[in-house]
């Protein structure tokens, strides 16, 4: 096997590494936040526009479908696990940029699904605000999902050029 084929086969395997590292980063930060903000309720001011605030999210992104109850929790968990585990398989033949975006989405989906399995809800804690207006609180999994979508959109526009 020549060097080019070895690199190319490792890049295809990397679609499984990216979700793993995203999941790891997400869960490490959520654990640290849980221990420092949730057990004894605290708010940490980082910048005038950024706080770390403990928020339980039983819905999906930005608190949508927050009132869905146990049925919603089950559905959101299954969707997160399904997307998180299937995206790398579908993306295995995509180009590198697309695989990175897919890996970000996969890892983020798995991170939030794992929260639902462990806690029954998702740990959110990043609170951007300005002049009394707060953006919905989110976490690193949400951030990676958003970055993954933007990366896939960028890759699709790049293909057309």
Secondary structure, 3 states (H helix, E strand, C coil): CCHHHHHHHHHHHHHHHHHHHHHHHHHHHHHHHHHHHHCCCCEEEEECCEEEEEEEECCCHHHCCCCCHHHHHHHHHHHHHHHHHHHHHHHHHCCHHHHHHHHHHHHHHHHHHHHHHHHCCEEEEEEEEECCEECCCECHHHHHHHHHHHHHHHHHHHHHC
